[in-house]
Amino acid sequence: MGKTRYGIAVPGYMRGVRCITDLDHSETGRITGIQPGAVLMERIETDIIPRYHLHPSLVEASTLAMLAELDQAYRVQESIVFLAWSPHWMNQEYDSNYLSGPKNATGSVDAAQTIHSVIQEGLAGEEPAAYALIKAMRLDEDQVRSLEISINNAGDPQTSVRRWLKEKKNRELVRPWVEAVKNAQEA
Protein backbone atom coordinates (compact mmCIF):
# COMPACT_ATOMS: atom_id res chain seq x y z
CA MET A 1 0.00 0.00 0.00
CA GLY A 2 2.68 2.51 0.89
CA LYS A 3 5.48 3.51 3.21
CA THR A 4 5.30 4.78 6.75
CA ARG A 5 7.24 7.51 8.55
CA TYR A 6 7.74 7.82 12.28
CA GLY A 7 9.88 10.26 14.19
CA ILE A 8 10.47 13.53 15.95
CA ALA A 9 9.13 16.49 13.98
CA VAL A 10 8.76 20.25 14.05
CA PRO A 11 6.46 22.59 12.13
CA GLY A 12 7.85 23.82 8.83
CA TYR A 13 7.93 27.41 10.11
CA MET A 14 10.68 26.48 12.61
CA ARG A 15 13.59 27.51 10.41
CA GLY A 16 16.96 26.00 11.14
CA VAL A 17 15.61 22.89 12.91
CA ARG A 18 16.07 19.98 10.50
CA CYS A 19 18.12 17.57 12.59
CA ILE A 20 17.86 16.19 16.12
CA THR A 21 21.08 18.03 16.96
CA ASP A 22 19.24 21.31 16.29
CA LEU A 23 16.73 20.72 19.11
CA ASP A 24 18.75 22.52 21.78
CA HIS A 25 18.38 25.67 19.68
CA SER A 26 14.67 25.18 18.98
CA GLU A 27 13.27 27.61 21.55
CA THR A 28 11.33 24.85 23.26
CA GLY A 29 12.26 23.00 26.39
CA ARG A 30 10.32 19.86 25.66
CA ILE A 31 9.43 17.18 23.19
CA THR A 32 5.68 16.59 23.22
CA GLY A 33 5.26 12.86 22.97
CA ILE A 34 2.43 10.40 22.97
CA GLN A 35 1.33 7.69 25.37
CA PRO A 36 3.94 5.73 27.33
CA GLY A 37 4.85 2.39 25.86
CA ALA A 38 5.19 3.63 22.28
CA VAL A 39 8.53 2.34 21.03
CA LEU A 40 9.79 5.76 19.94
CA MET A 41 8.87 7.25 23.34
CA GLU A 42 11.15 4.71 25.01
CA ARG A 43 13.95 5.34 22.49
CA ILE A 44 13.77 9.11 22.97
CA GLU A 45 14.15 8.70 26.73
CA THR A 46 16.83 6.00 26.75
CA ASP A 47 18.80 6.67 23.56
CA ILE A 48 18.10 9.95 21.78
CA ILE A 49 18.21 12.43 24.68
CA PRO A 50 21.41 10.94 26.19
CA ARG A 51 23.22 10.32 22.88
CA TYR A 52 22.59 13.83 21.59
CA HIS A 53 22.98 15.44 25.05
CA LEU A 54 19.63 17.17 24.59
CA HIS A 55 18.23 19.66 27.07
CA PRO A 56 14.53 19.38 26.08
CA SER A 57 12.63 16.93 28.25
CA LEU A 58 10.19 14.35 26.96
CA VAL A 59 6.58 14.92 28.00
CA GLU A 60 4.11 12.03 27.76
CA ALA A 61 0.61 12.81 26.53
CA SER A 62 -2.22 11.03 24.83
CA THR A 63 -2.23 11.27 21.06
CA LEU A 64 -5.23 13.60 21.25
CA ALA A 65 -3.45 15.86 23.75
CA MET A 66 -0.33 15.98 21.57
CA LEU A 67 -2.42 16.86 18.52
CA ALA A 68 -4.25 19.58 20.48
CA GLU A 69 -0.93 21.10 21.55
CA LEU A 70 0.34 20.92 17.98
CA ASP A 71 -2.79 22.65 16.70
CA GLN A 72 -2.55 25.40 19.30
CA ALA A 73 1.15 26.01 18.65
CA TYR A 74 0.67 25.90 14.88
CA ARG A 75 -2.07 28.55 14.97
CA VAL A 76 0.21 31.09 16.65
CA GLN A 77 3.41 29.79 15.00
CA GLU A 78 4.93 28.88 18.35
CA SER A 79 7.85 26.47 18.55
CA ILE A 80 6.90 22.85 19.27
CA VAL A 81 8.71 19.54 18.96
CA PHE A 82 6.43 16.50 18.71
CA LEU A 83 6.16 12.89 17.61
CA ALA A 84 4.76 12.41 14.14
CA TRP A 85 3.89 9.45 11.97
CA SER A 86 2.51 8.78 8.60
CA PRO A 87 0.08 7.89 7.33
CA HIS A 88 -1.85 10.30 9.53
CA TRP A 89 -3.98 13.32 8.76
CA MET A 90 -1.66 15.61 10.79
CA ASN A 91 0.76 15.54 7.86
CA GLN A 92 -1.81 17.13 5.57
CA GLU A 93 -3.08 19.65 8.12
CA TYR A 94 0.33 20.82 9.33
CA ASP A 95 3.44 21.45 7.28
CA SER A 96 6.02 19.53 9.32
CA ASN A 97 9.61 18.39 9.02
CA TYR A 98 10.69 15.01 10.32
CA LEU A 99 14.09 15.48 11.92
CA SER A 100 17.07 13.47 10.76
CA GLY A 101 19.34 11.78 13.27
CA PRO A 102 22.97 11.45 12.19
CA LYS A 103 23.86 9.31 15.21
CA ASN A 104 21.11 6.77 14.41
CA ALA A 105 20.00 6.68 18.05
CA THR A 106 16.59 5.30 17.12
CA GLY A 107 18.00 2.32 15.28
CA SER A 108 15.40 0.97 12.88
CA VAL A 109 12.42 2.36 14.84
CA ASP A 110 12.01 5.34 12.52
CA ALA A 111 12.86 3.45 9.31
CA ALA A 112 10.14 3.48 6.68
CA GLN A 113 8.00 0.36 6.75
CA THR A 114 5.67 -1.02 4.11
CA ILE A 115 1.96 -1.15 4.90
CA HIS A 116 0.21 -4.42 4.11
CA SER A 117 -3.30 -5.74 4.49
CA VAL A 118 -3.64 -8.66 6.86
CA ILE A 119 -6.38 -11.10 5.94
CA GLN A 120 -7.84 -13.92 7.98
CA GLU A 121 -6.84 -17.33 6.71
CA GLY A 122 -9.65 -18.84 4.68
CA LEU A 123 -11.37 -15.49 3.98
CA ALA A 124 -11.06 -15.98 0.22
CA GLY A 125 -13.25 -19.08 0.39
CA GLU A 126 -15.63 -17.91 3.14
CA GLU A 127 -16.19 -14.32 1.99
CA PRO A 128 -14.87 -13.94 -1.57
CA ALA A 129 -16.31 -10.42 -2.00
CA ALA A 130 -14.67 -9.15 1.20
CA TYR A 131 -11.40 -10.81 0.20
CA ALA A 132 -11.55 -9.25 -3.27
CA LEU A 133 -12.23 -5.81 -1.78
CA ILE A 134 -9.31 -5.97 0.63
CA LYS A 135 -6.99 -7.35 -2.02
CA ALA A 136 -7.95 -4.57 -4.49
CA MET A 137 -7.69 -1.66 -2.02
CA ARG A 138 -4.79 0.70 -2.66
CA LEU A 139 -4.37 4.07 -1.01
CA ASP A 140 -1.26 6.21 -1.11
CA GLU A 141 -0.26 8.47 1.76
CA ASP A 142 -2.15 11.51 0.45
CA GLN A 143 -5.31 9.47 -0.15
CA VAL A 144 -5.24 8.04 3.39
CA ARG A 145 -4.76 11.51 4.83
CA SER A 146 -7.59 13.03 2.80
CA LEU A 147 -9.94 10.26 3.93
CA GLU A 148 -8.85 10.70 7.57
CA ILE A 149 -9.40 14.46 7.36
CA SER A 150 -12.84 13.90 5.87
CA ILE A 151 -13.71 11.59 8.77
CA ASN A 152 -12.34 14.04 11.35
CA ASN A 153 -14.22 16.97 9.86
CA ALA A 154 -17.55 15.18 9.64
CA GLY A 155 -17.29 13.33 12.94
CA ASP A 156 -19.27 10.43 11.48
CA PRO A 157 -17.41 7.85 9.38
CA GLN A 158 -20.35 6.95 7.13
CA THR A 159 -21.24 10.57 6.38
CA SER A 160 -17.64 11.50 5.78
CA VAL A 161 -16.94 8.57 3.46
CA ARG A 162 -20.02 9.49 1.43
CA ARG A 163 -18.74 13.07 1.17
CA TRP A 164 -15.25 11.83 0.28
CA LEU A 165 -16.71 9.64 -2.47
CA LYS A 166 -18.52 12.62 -4.02
CA GLU A 167 -15.16 13.86 -5.27
CA LYS A 168 -14.53 12.48 -8.73
CA LYS A 169 -10.91 11.53 -8.06
CA ASN A 170 -12.00 9.42 -5.08
CA ARG A 171 -14.80 7.72 -7.02
CA GLU A 172 -12.23 6.84 -9.69
CA LEU A 173 -9.90 5.53 -6.98
CA VAL A 174 -12.47 3.08 -5.59
CA ARG A 175 -13.89 1.99 -8.96
CA PRO A 176 -11.44 -0.97 -9.24
CA TRP A 177 -12.39 -2.02 -5.71
CA VAL A 178 -16.07 -2.12 -6.63
CA GLU A 179 -15.30 -4.02 -9.85
CA ALA A 180 -13.28 -6.58 -7.86
CA VAL A 181 -16.21 -7.13 -5.51
CA LYS A 182 -18.67 -7.48 -8.41
CA ASN A 183 -16.40 -9.97 -10.15
CA ALA A 184 -16.04 -12.00 -6.96
CA GLN A 185 -19.82 -12.06 -6.44
CA GLU A 186 -20.39 -13.23 -10.03
CA ALA A 187 -17.80 -16.01 -9.83
C-alpha positions in Angstrom: 0.0 0.0 0.0 2.7 2.5 0.9 5.5 3.5 3.2 5.3 4.8 6.7 7.2 7.5 8.5 7.7 7.8 12.3 9.9 10.3 14.2 10.5 13.5 16.0 9.1 16.5 14.0 8.8 20.3 14.1 6.5 22.6 12.1 7.9 23.8 8.8 7.9 27.4 10.1 10.7 26.5 12.6 13.6 27.5 10.4 17.0 26.0 11.1 15.6 22.9 12.9 16.1 20.0 10.5 18.1 17.6 12.6 17.9 16.2 16.1 21.1 18.0 17.0 19.2 21.3 16.3 16.7 20.7 19.1 18.8 22.5 21.8 18.4 25.7 19.7 14.7 25.2 19.0 13.3 27.6 21.6 11.3 24.9 23.3 12.3 23.0 26.4 10.3 19.9 25.7 9.4 17.2 23.2 5.7 16.6 23.2 5.3 12.9 23.0 2.4 10.4 23.0 1.3 7.7 25.4 3.9 5.7 27.3 4.9 2.4 25.9 5.2 3.6 22.3 8.5 2.3 21.0 9.8 5.8 19.9 8.9 7.2 23.3 11.2 4.7 25.0 13.9 5.3 22.5 13.8 9.1 23.0 14.2 8.7 26.7 16.8 6.0 26.8 18.8 6.7 23.6 18.1 10.0 21.8 18.2 12.4 24.7 21.4 10.9 26.2 23.2 10.3 22.9 22.6 13.8 21.6 23.0 15.4 25.0 19.6 17.2 24.6 18.2 19.7 27.1 14.5 19.4 26.1 12.6 16.9 28.3 10.2 14.3 27.0 6.6 14.9 28.0 4.1 12.0 27.8 0.6 12.8 26.5 -2.2 11.0 24.8 -2.2 11.3 21.1 -5.2 13.6 21.3 -3.4 15.9 23.8 -0.3 16.0 21.6 -2.4 16.9 18.5 -4.3 19.6 20.5 -0.9 21.1 21.6 0.3 20.9 18.0 -2.8 22.7 16.7 -2.5 25.4 19.3 1.2 26.0 18.7 0.7 25.9 14.9 -2.1 28.5 15.0 0.2 31.1 16.7 3.4 29.8 15.0 4.9 28.9 18.4 7.9 26.5 18.5 6.9 22.9 19.3 8.7 19.5 19.0 6.4 16.5 18.7 6.2 12.9 17.6 4.8 12.4 14.1 3.9 9.4 12.0 2.5 8.8 8.6 0.1 7.9 7.3 -1.9 10.3 9.5 -4.0 13.3 8.8 -1.7 15.6 10.8 0.8 15.5 7.9 -1.8 17.1 5.6 -3.1 19.6 8.1 0.3 20.8 9.3 3.4 21.4 7.3 6.0 19.5 9.3 9.6 18.4 9.0 10.7 15.0 10.3 14.1 15.5 11.9 17.1 13.5 10.8 19.3 11.8 13.3 23.0 11.5 12.2 23.9 9.3 15.2 21.1 6.8 14.4 20.0 6.7 18.1 16.6 5.3 17.1 18.0 2.3 15.3 15.4 1.0 12.9 12.4 2.4 14.8 12.0 5.3 12.5 12.9 3.5 9.3 10.1 3.5 6.7 8.0 0.4 6.7 5.7 -1.0 4.1 2.0 -1.1 4.9 0.2 -4.4 4.1 -3.3 -5.7 4.5 -3.6 -8.7 6.9 -6.4 -11.1 5.9 -7.8 -13.9 8.0 -6.8 -17.3 6.7 -9.7 -18.8 4.7 -11.4 -15.5 4.0 -11.1 -16.0 0.2 -13.3 -19.1 0.4 -15.6 -17.9 3.1 -16.2 -14.3 2.0 -14.9 -13.9 -1.6 -16.3 -10.4 -2.0 -14.7 -9.1 1.2 -11.4 -10.8 0.2 -11.5 -9.3 -3.3 -12.2 -5.8 -1.8 -9.3 -6.0 0.6 -7.0 -7.3 -2.0 -7.9 -4.6 -4.5 -7.7 -1.7 -2.0 -4.8 0.7 -2.7 -4.4 4.1 -1.0 -1.3 6.2 -1.1 -0.3 8.5 1.8 -2.2 11.5 0.5 -5.3 9.5 -0.1 -5.2 8.0 3.4 -4.8 11.5 4.8 -7.6 13.0 2.8 -9.9 10.3 3.9 -8.9 10.7 7.6 -9.4 14.5 7.4 -12.8 13.9 5.9 -13.7 11.6 8.8 -12.3 14.0 11.3 -14.2 17.0 9.9 -17.6 15.2 9.6 -17.3 13.3 12.9 -19.3 10.4 11.5 -17.4 7.8 9.4 -20.4 7.0 7.1 -21.2 10.6 6.4 -17.6 11.5 5.8 -16.9 8.6 3.5 -20.0 9.5 1.4 -18.7 13.1 1.2 -15.3 11.8 0.3 -16.7 9.6 -2.5 -18.5 12.6 -4.0 -15.2 13.9 -5.3 -14.5 12.5 -8.7 -10.9 11.5 -8.1 -12.0 9.4 -5.1 -14.8 7.7 -7.0 -12.2 6.8 -9.7 -9.9 5.5 -7.0 -12.5 3.1 -5.6 -13.9 2.0 -9.0 -11.4 -1.0 -9.2 -12.4 -2.0 -5.7 -16.1 -2.1 -6.6 -15.3 -4.0 -9.8 -13.3 -6.6 -7.9 -16.2 -7.1 -5.5 -18.7 -7.5 -8.4 -16.4 -10.0 -10.2 -16.0 -12.0 -7.0 -19.8 -12.1 -6.4 -20.4 -13.2 -10.0 -17.8 -16.0 -9.8 
